[in-house]
Amino acid sequence: MKNILFFGDSNTYGYKPDKSGRYDYDVRWTGRIANLLGNEYNIIEEGLCGRTTIFPDAVRDARKGIDLIGVVVESHKPVDVIAIMLGTNDCKTEFHADAKTIAKGMEAVARKANKTAGEHAKIVIISPIHLGKGVGEEGFDPEFNESSENVSRQLAWEYEKIAKENGFYYFDAAGAAEPSEVDRQHLDEKGHKMFAEKYSEFLLTEVL
């Protein structure tokens, strides 16, 4: 059996756009992928709301991916595939980060995961879904603004470069699914289904 670790933020956790909690296992994309891949693969979920690559959360502890990726990988060894999808929370206005800076943060997280897991492990860098237009408007999420939206759309280009430079696999989540219209930043049930289908196909044909 091969172990696949999915390390990410609230869209890996399965947070509902209407803020009512977490989608059930068979609804969120991680659970759907487990069903699509079958018993030959063990899916390890490590999603956390608010998680960034390298930036600290002002009110919540342990949100920096760089601080936890090594511990998480070590606790689940042996891990055959480590897929990392971060960057959305890095687009928050408080961090004032451009796409290149966020990509460097992702690179640091991925390299640490690779070093901890060992040479046999395959690393997949995933650029996250885009932030929806108007995500920072009144009634949505004031932690983001129009600049955040633009940065989120620039991540794919920078992430792909980082992946190529390090010999990592790369997948663009924005090409597979869009954010819910309810909150303009999280996957809804349809989004989880679409992402799971396209991402599992990529894993089976390109990685596994």
Residue frames as qw, qx, qy, qz and C-alpha x, y, z in Angstrom:
[[0.000, 0.887, 0.462, 0.000, 0.00, 0.00, 0.00],
 [0.410, 0.315, -0.010, 0.856, 1.26, 3.49, -0.89],
 [0.232, -0.694, -0.470, 0.493, 0.80, 6.41, 1.49],
 [0.249, 0.544, 0.280, 0.750, -0.26, 9.76, 0.02],
 [0.270, -0.523, -0.440, 0.678, -0.14, 12.85, 2.24],
 [0.129, 0.726, 0.375, 0.562, -2.30, 15.85, 1.37],
 [0.405, -0.420, -0.331, 0.742, -1.00, 18.91, 3.24],
 [0.114, 0.493, 0.374, 0.777, -2.98, 22.12, 2.88],
 [0.116, -0.069, 0.320, -0.938, -5.32, 24.73, 4.28],
 [0.501, 0.196, 0.508, -0.673, -9.10, 25.01, 4.64],
 [0.706, 0.386, -0.278, -0.525, -9.76, 23.71, 1.12],
 [0.443, 0.232, -0.865, 0.047, -7.93, 20.52, 2.07],
 [0.159, 0.007, 0.755, -0.636, -9.71, 20.45, 5.42],
 [0.082, -0.416, -0.840, -0.338, -13.05, 20.68, 3.61],
 [0.015, 0.356, 0.427, -0.831, -14.39, 23.89, 5.17],
 [0.247, 0.645, 0.709, 0.143, -17.91, 24.73, 4.00],
 [0.206, 0.351, 0.195, 0.892, -18.38, 28.08, 2.20],
 [0.385, -0.689, -0.330, -0.518, -21.45, 28.85, 4.33],
 [0.002, 0.525, -0.576, 0.626, -19.28, 28.63, 7.48],
 [0.813, -0.326, 0.015, -0.482, -21.34, 25.76, 8.92],
 [0.758, -0.424, 0.497, -0.012, -18.40, 23.45, 9.50],
 [0.111, -0.461, 0.802, 0.363, -16.64, 20.71, 7.56],
 [0.750, 0.226, -0.367, -0.502, -17.88, 18.57, 4.69],
 [0.907, -0.210, 0.342, -0.130, -18.21, 14.86, 5.36],
 [0.469, -0.430, 0.675, 0.373, -15.35, 12.61, 4.30],
 [0.530, 0.292, 0.736, 0.304, -17.10, 11.29, 1.21],
 [0.280, 0.915, 0.288, -0.032, -17.89, 14.85, 0.05],
 [0.139, -0.885, 0.324, 0.303, -14.54, 16.57, 0.44],
 [0.642, 0.639, -0.392, -0.157, -12.01, 15.98, -2.34],
 [0.053, -0.523, 0.835, -0.165, -9.58, 14.01, -0.18],
 [0.601, 0.028, 0.724, -0.337, -12.23, 11.43, 0.62],
 [0.757, 0.560, 0.064, -0.330, -13.41, 11.32, -2.97],
 [0.384, 0.672, -0.629, -0.073, -9.86, 10.67, -4.15],
 [0.331, -0.308, 0.860, -0.237, -9.53, 7.85, -1.63],
 [0.732, 0.293, 0.520, -0.329, -12.62, 6.24, -3.17],
 [0.644, 0.705, -0.172, -0.241, -11.41, 6.84, -6.72],
 [0.206, 0.652, -0.730, 0.022, -7.93, 5.41, -6.13],
 [0.886, -0.100, -0.413, -0.185, -9.07, 2.40, -4.15],
 [0.812, -0.582, 0.056, -0.006, -7.60, 0.29, -1.36],
 [0.827, 0.233, -0.087, 0.504, -4.12, 0.25, -2.87],
 [0.267, 0.476, -0.162, 0.822, -3.57, 3.77, -1.57],
 [0.414, -0.600, -0.555, 0.399, -3.79, 5.18, 1.96],
 [0.125, 0.724, 0.153, 0.660, -4.86, 8.83, 1.99],
 [0.463, -0.392, -0.450, 0.655, -3.55, 10.98, 4.85],
 [0.027, 0.853, 0.324, 0.408, -5.46, 14.24, 5.35],
 [0.488, -0.377, -0.268, 0.740, -3.59, 17.19, 6.85],
 [0.089, 0.637, 0.320, 0.696, -5.72, 20.24, 6.18],
 [0.340, -0.493, -0.481, 0.640, -5.84, 23.20, 8.58],
 [0.127, 0.904, 0.366, 0.184, -7.88, 26.39, 8.26],
 [0.145, -0.981, 0.112, 0.068, -5.69, 29.46, 7.95],
 [0.792, -0.281, 0.326, 0.434, -2.50, 27.58, 7.13],
 [0.318, 0.901, -0.226, -0.192, 0.13, 29.55, 5.18],
 [0.825, 0.374, -0.305, 0.294, 3.51, 28.67, 3.76],
 [0.583, 0.089, -0.394, 0.705, 5.73, 30.83, 5.97],
 [0.109, -0.483, 0.061, -0.867, 3.58, 33.62, 7.41],
 [0.124, -0.169, -0.823, 0.527, 2.33, 33.66, 11.04],
 [0.256, -0.660, -0.578, -0.406, -1.34, 34.10, 11.85],
 [0.035, -0.507, 0.280, -0.814, -1.97, 37.02, 14.19],
 [0.601, -0.352, 0.281, -0.660, -4.49, 35.17, 16.36],
 [0.979, -0.043, 0.027, -0.199, -4.12, 31.43, 15.69],
 [0.428, -0.621, 0.641, 0.141, -1.13, 29.27, 16.61],
 [0.527, -0.149, 0.802, 0.239, 0.77, 26.84, 14.39],
 [0.630, 0.674, 0.268, -0.276, -0.48, 28.13, 11.04],
 [0.176, 0.759, -0.538, -0.321, 2.94, 28.30, 9.32],
 [0.962, 0.223, -0.089, -0.128, 3.32, 25.30, 7.06],
 [0.496, 0.607, -0.544, 0.299, 7.10, 25.49, 7.24],
 [0.285, -0.506, 0.629, -0.517, 6.96, 24.87, 11.00],
 [0.755, -0.084, 0.491, -0.427, 4.80, 21.75, 10.81],
 [0.792, 0.438, -0.315, -0.287, 5.53, 19.97, 7.54],
 [0.313, 0.468, -0.805, 0.185, 8.60, 18.18, 8.91],
 [0.350, -0.141, 0.753, -0.539, 6.77, 16.92, 11.99],
 [0.777, 0.268, 0.175, -0.542, 3.75, 15.82, 9.97],
 [0.695, 0.479, -0.510, -0.167, 5.83, 13.94, 7.41],
 [0.139, 0.395, -0.852, 0.315, 7.92, 12.27, 10.09],
 [0.502, -0.057, 0.630, -0.590, 4.82, 11.17, 12.02],
 [0.829, 0.341, 0.168, -0.411, 3.38, 9.45, 8.94],
 [0.205, 0.587, -0.747, -0.236, 6.51, 7.81, 7.56],
 [0.353, -0.122, 0.522, 0.767, 6.93, 6.13, 5.21],
 [0.416, 0.708, 0.268, -0.503, 5.21, 8.54, 2.84],
 [0.623, 0.183, 0.588, 0.482, 5.35, 7.87, -0.89],
 [0.197, 0.572, 0.374, 0.704, 3.68, 11.04, -2.19],
 [0.199, -0.546, -0.411, 0.702, 3.45, 14.44, -0.50],
 [0.173, 0.603, 0.483, 0.611, 1.06, 16.87, -2.15],
 [0.248, -0.423, -0.355, 0.796, 1.14, 20.44, -0.85],
 [0.088, 0.660, 0.486, 0.566, -1.58, 22.99, -1.66],
 [0.329, -0.670, -0.331, 0.577, -0.96, 26.30, 0.09],
 [0.314, 0.121, 0.261, 0.905, -0.89, 29.97, -0.86],
 [0.147, -0.710, -0.532, -0.437, -4.43, 31.26, -0.55],
 [0.487, -0.808, -0.275, 0.187, -3.97, 32.55, 3.00],
 [0.568, -0.229, 0.124, 0.781, -0.60, 34.03, 2.02],
 [0.181, 0.485, 0.431, 0.739, -2.58, 36.40, -0.24],
 [0.294, -0.814, -0.473, 0.163, -4.13, 38.16, 2.79],
 [0.196, 0.897, 0.004, 0.397, -3.52, 41.89, 2.86],
 [0.563, -0.808, 0.174, 0.005, -1.69, 41.75, 6.20],
 [0.827, -0.213, 0.337, 0.397, 1.25, 39.91, 4.63],
 [0.227, 0.872, -0.200, -0.385, 1.77, 42.27, 1.66],
 [0.536, -0.284, 0.724, 0.329, 3.26, 39.35, -0.30],
 [0.525, 0.513, -0.363, -0.575, 3.57, 39.09, -4.06],
 [0.964, 0.145, -0.062, -0.214, 3.31, 35.82, -5.98],
 [0.612, 0.513, -0.535, 0.274, 7.07, 35.35, -6.20],
 [0.156, -0.478, 0.638, -0.583, 7.47, 35.65, -2.42],
 [0.818, -0.111, 0.297, -0.480, 4.64, 33.21, -1.78],
 [0.896, 0.344, -0.276, -0.053, 6.19, 30.77, -4.26],
 [0.316, 0.534, -0.663, 0.419, 9.47, 30.96, -2.36],
 [0.507, -0.323, 0.548, -0.581, 7.55, 30.08, 0.79],
 [0.939, 0.134, 0.048, -0.313, 6.01, 27.10, -0.97],
 [0.677, 0.511, -0.506, 0.157, 9.45, 26.05, -2.17],
 [0.055, -0.501, 0.692, -0.516, 10.76, 26.11, 1.41],
 [0.748, -0.130, 0.409, -0.506, 7.87, 23.95, 2.62],
 [0.921, 0.323, -0.129, -0.174, 8.27, 21.46, -0.23],
 [0.472, 0.569, -0.614, 0.276, 12.02, 21.17, 0.23],
 [0.307, -0.408, 0.676, -0.530, 11.61, 20.51, 3.94],
 [0.880, 0.049, 0.233, -0.411, 9.01, 17.84, 3.19],
 [0.813, 0.475, -0.337, -0.007, 11.34, 16.24, 0.67],
 [0.199, 0.571, -0.688, 0.402, 14.28, 16.27, 3.05],
 [0.521, -0.284, 0.593, -0.545, 12.25, 14.73, 5.87],
 [0.903, 0.173, 0.145, -0.365, 10.57, 12.05, 3.76],
 [0.610, -0.289, 0.657, 0.334, 13.67, 10.91, 1.90],
 [0.053, 0.376, -0.581, -0.720, 14.63, 10.61, -1.74],
 [0.111, 0.228, 0.941, 0.223, 12.01, 7.97, -2.56],
 [0.170, 0.652, 0.587, -0.449, 9.10, 10.37, -1.88],
 [0.260, 0.436, 0.491, 0.708, 7.45, 12.23, -4.73],
 [0.056, -0.463, -0.342, 0.816, 6.57, 15.88, -4.08],
 [0.177, 0.601, 0.617, 0.476, 3.59, 17.54, -5.75],
 [0.068, -0.268, -0.198, 0.940, 3.24, 21.32, -5.64],
 [0.111, 0.635, 0.730, 0.224, -0.33, 22.48, -6.19],
 [0.002, -0.091, 0.018, -0.996, -1.18, 26.09, -6.97],
 [0.176, 0.377, 0.770, -0.483, -4.54, 26.73, -5.24],
 [0.200, 0.705, 0.626, 0.266, -7.87, 27.76, -6.75],
 [0.176, 0.379, 0.036, 0.908, -8.19, 31.46, -7.43],
 [0.033, 0.404, 0.550, -0.730, -9.84, 33.85, -5.04],
 [0.240, 0.653, 0.675, 0.244, -13.19, 34.88, -6.50],
 [0.144, 0.435, 0.135, 0.878, -13.84, 38.39, -7.72],
 [0.385, -0.611, -0.045, -0.690, -14.98, 40.62, -4.86],
 [0.712, -0.219, -0.632, 0.215, -13.82, 38.25, -2.12],
 [0.352, -0.093, -0.437, 0.823, -12.90, 41.21, 0.07],
 [0.233, -0.444, -0.268, -0.822, -16.18, 43.06, -0.34],
 [0.390, -0.238, 0.477, -0.751, -18.52, 43.72, 2.58],
 [0.867, -0.016, 0.153, -0.474, -20.17, 40.54, 3.71],
 [0.900, 0.292, -0.315, 0.078, -17.35, 38.31, 2.50],
 [0.827, -0.331, -0.135, 0.434, -13.77, 38.26, 3.82],
 [0.029, 0.997, -0.068, 0.029, -12.13, 41.61, 4.69],
 [0.654, -0.525, 0.418, 0.349, -8.75, 39.90, 5.06],
 [0.560, 0.169, 0.571, 0.576, -8.53, 39.97, 1.26],
 [0.237, 0.730, 0.065, -0.638, -8.84, 42.73, -1.34],
 [0.726, 0.665, -0.016, -0.176, -8.55, 43.16, -5.11],
 [0.158, 0.733, -0.662, 0.005, -4.77, 42.89, -4.91],
 [0.537, -0.237, 0.786, -0.194, -5.19, 39.54, -3.15],
 [0.808, 0.437, 0.327, -0.223, -7.29, 38.33, -6.07],
 [0.526, 0.785, -0.317, -0.076, -4.62, 39.36, -8.57],
 [0.132, -0.605, 0.778, -0.107, -1.84, 37.70, -6.58],
 [0.714, -0.011, 0.662, -0.227, -3.82, 34.45, -6.36],
 [0.783, 0.590, 0.135, -0.142, -4.04, 34.42, -10.16],
 [0.339, 0.802, -0.491, 0.037, -0.29, 34.83, -10.50],
 [0.609, -0.497, 0.603, -0.135, 0.64, 31.90, -8.26],
 [0.936, 0.238, 0.257, -0.029, 0.33, 29.21, -10.94],
 [0.590, 0.746, -0.231, 0.205, 3.13, 30.66, -13.06],
 [0.088, -0.743, 0.575, -0.330, 5.48, 31.06, -10.10],
 [0.776, -0.279, 0.514, -0.235, 4.65, 27.65, -8.61],
 [0.920, 0.384, 0.073, 0.019, 5.25, 25.87, -11.89],
 [0.394, 0.767, -0.425, 0.276, 8.70, 27.46, -12.13],
 [0.398, -0.590, 0.611, -0.347, 9.55, 26.37, -8.59],
 [0.918, -0.007, 0.354, -0.178, 8.39, 22.83, -9.32],
 [0.810, 0.560, -0.117, 0.131, 10.53, 22.56, -12.46],
 [0.153, 0.785, -0.500, 0.332, 13.60, 23.98, -10.75],
 [0.432, -0.468, 0.676, -0.370, 13.36, 21.43, -7.93],
 [0.272, 0.125, -0.926, -0.229, 12.22, 18.39, -9.88],
 [0.317, 0.202, 0.733, -0.568, 8.81, 18.34, -8.21],
 [0.111, 0.471, 0.799, 0.358, 5.47, 17.49, -9.83],
 [0.093, 0.157, 0.125, -0.975, 3.05, 20.35, -10.46],
 [0.018, 0.533, 0.819, 0.212, -0.73, 20.66, -10.64],
 [0.083, -0.131, -0.002, -0.988, -2.91, 23.75, -11.12],
 [0.088, 0.399, 0.838, -0.361, -6.06, 23.50, -8.99],
 [0.269, 0.521, 0.112, -0.802, -7.55, 26.58, -10.66],
 [0.323, 0.261, -0.673, -0.612, -7.71, 24.61, -13.89],
 [0.227, -0.155, -0.961, -0.022, -9.84, 21.98, -12.17],
 [0.246, -0.675, -0.688, 0.101, -12.28, 23.93, -9.98],
 [0.042, 0.562, 0.027, 0.826, -13.52, 27.38, -8.97],
 [0.024, -0.039, -0.662, 0.748, -14.41, 28.90, -5.60],
 [0.005, -0.603, -0.794, 0.069, -17.99, 28.87, -4.41],
 [0.012, 0.594, 0.248, 0.765, -20.12, 31.93, -5.14],
 [0.563, -0.721, -0.403, -0.026, -21.19, 31.83, -1.49],
 [0.515, -0.791, 0.048, 0.328, -17.87, 33.03, -0.05],
 [0.498, 0.847, -0.184, 0.023, -15.64, 33.35, -3.14],
 [0.010, 0.727, -0.677, 0.116, -12.75, 31.41, -1.64],
 [0.449, -0.227, 0.846, -0.176, -13.75, 27.85, -0.70],
 [0.234, 0.024, -0.861, -0.451, -14.77, 24.84, -2.75],
 [0.700, -0.054, 0.236, -0.671, -18.43, 23.83, -2.60],
 [0.787, -0.023, 0.607, -0.106, -19.63, 20.25, -3.12],
 [0.761, 0.641, 0.100, -0.006, -19.45, 20.58, -6.89],
 [0.198, 0.862, -0.458, 0.092, -15.96, 22.03, -6.64],
 [0.513, -0.467, 0.712, -0.110, -14.74, 19.19, -4.43],
 [0.846, 0.252, 0.465, -0.061, -16.12, 16.66, -6.92],
 [0.613, 0.785, -0.075, 0.047, -14.56, 18.34, -9.96],
 [0.036, -0.810, 0.574, -0.112, -11.22, 18.79, -8.26],
 [0.680, -0.289, 0.665, -0.106, -11.12, 15.19, -7.04],
 [0.853, 0.416, 0.314, -0.020, -11.87, 13.81, -10.49],
 [0.524, 0.816, -0.196, 0.147, -9.26, 15.85, -12.33],
 [0.181, -0.765, 0.589, -0.189, -6.63, 15.61, -9.63],
 [0.793, -0.185, 0.575, -0.083, -6.97, 11.84, -9.21],
 [0.822, 0.552, 0.123, 0.070, -6.56, 11.44, -12.97],
 [0.245, 0.862, -0.398, 0.199, -3.36, 13.48, -12.79],
 [0.498, -0.574, 0.626, -0.176, -2.04, 11.40, -9.91],
 [0.878, 0.073, 0.471, -0.044, -2.74, 8.12, -11.69],
 [0.754, 0.627, 0.103, 0.167, -1.27, 9.17, -15.04],
 [0.326, 0.827, -0.277, 0.366, 1.64, 11.36, -13.94],
 [0.237, -0.693, 0.534, -0.422, 2.70, 10.52, -10.38],
 [0.761, -0.286, 0.508, -0.285, 1.69, 7.07, -9.14]]
